[in-house]
């Protein structure tokens, strides 16, 4: 089963709203893990596990919302970042 098939099956089983809620939950867990990591309460492995969860959800939401549109938005953000990096004042 490839990713698209898994994403489609996930939507069929739990629905779109549940996947949006899952993304929010996974982001919150990553935020908490990063704060704990920063304070030395957890190790890299726990942060990586949470990052993997968020990455999977990003893939699913990208698939749900349209890969072309998401890619175009990413390209625009990267161009803006490059402009900021090229600015001698760093702004």
Residue pairs with C-beta under 8 A, 6 or more apart in sequence:
1 9
3 59
3 63
4 63
7 59
7 60
7 63
7 64
10 19
10 60
11 19
11 64
14 22
16 64
19 57
19 60
19 61
19 64
20 61
22 57
23 54
23 57
23 58
23 60
23 61
26 50
26 53
26 54
26 56
26 57
27 54
27 57
29 50
29 53
30 47
30 50
30 51
30 53
30 54
33 42
33 46
33 47
33 49
33 50
34 47
36 42
36 46
37 43
37 44
37 46
37 47
62 70
84 90
84 91
